[in-house]
């Protein structure tokens, strides 16, 4: 085996050890032996306990940090995070880069997630939530020529619907998927008619939600996501 091949293969072995360390820590979290806020032993202590190198421990902790399971605090020390959905699902939006190849996949997932959210929301939205949504679409009528203002209100519109489900995982997944397409929607929102279409879609969604009709709410949201897809795809093609 050549030296070049050895250099390529050796990191795989180190990663394997780091993966095992990470899995051991995750097992401790799953079994309740490590709870939110608990401080982990030092890298040195962990390496001695697990009989692995300190670099392997460091790599494992770095990976757990990316996943939102472990956090570091000022002054040193690694701790188990709050394990909230926001911590655990936050990395979704930075681990995936939107491109022409996966825009279709993003839309497919958003149709499923946001359509399901709208279906649940039709049953769980409070009168105050509905009043807020109605106020948002009223304001949006004046924002169809103000892309920045519309995008701010658009985020609030979708956040209000998602949070009404009371499901933190749905809220975070929906938001992460939303963020993935933000840059191209920014470009798309400058195109004539795009914001008016979104506003009309929002009106239809609010109408269905107000009627407390799960099927109609899901259908209206799915139509909206597909319309967003078309304008986003056009913006991506233009940006090539």
Secondary structure, 3 states (H helix, E strand, C coil): CCHHHHHHHHHHHHHHHHHHHHHHHHHHHHCCCCCCCCECCCHHHHHHHHCCCHHHHHHHHHHHHHHCCEEECCCCCEEECCCCHHHHHCCHHHHCCCCCCCHHHHHHHHHHHHHHHHHHHHHHCCHHHHHHHHHHHHHHCCCCCCHHHHHHHHHHHHHHHHHCCCCHHHHHHHHHHHHHCHHHHHHHCCCCCHHHHHHHHHHHHHHHHHCCCHHHHHHHHHHHHHHHHHHHHHHHHHHC
